[in-house]
Amino acid sequence: MEANSVGYWKATLGLLTKIMIIWFLVSYGAGILFQPVLDTIKIGGYPLGFWFAQQGSIYIFIALIFYYAKKMGEIDRKFDVHED
């Protein structure tokens, strides 16, 4: 049981780490750090850096929520801790 719980938490923390890195790159990176480079690309007449800061990051965050739920369901089933 102990090895099973260690594997479960390792998989869970690995998933959370990946999601947090994507969250950081989208929110801080695309909206602030890479904004001058992204502003050279236009979407609907608006600079891409501005679009990410105002709307794009929200779409990515919503996608991350669905991705997290799907992957956690898979991890839960793999380690047999899922809810029926």
C-alpha positions, 0 to 999 in steps of 0.5 A: 500500500505504501508503494502505491501511495508513493506512486500516486503522489508522484504522478499527481505532483508530476501532473501539477508541476506540468500544469503550473509551468504551463500556467506560468508561461501563459500568464506571466510569459505570454502576457508580460515577458514575451509580450514585445515579441508576440505583439508583432503578430496580429489576431483580429487586428489586435497584437497577440501579446495584448490578446493573451493578456486580456483573453487568451490566458483565460482560454488556456486556463479553462483548457488546463482545468479540463485537462487536469480533471481528465488526467487526474481521473486516469491517475485515480483509476491507475492507482485504484483510488477512483470514485464510482 
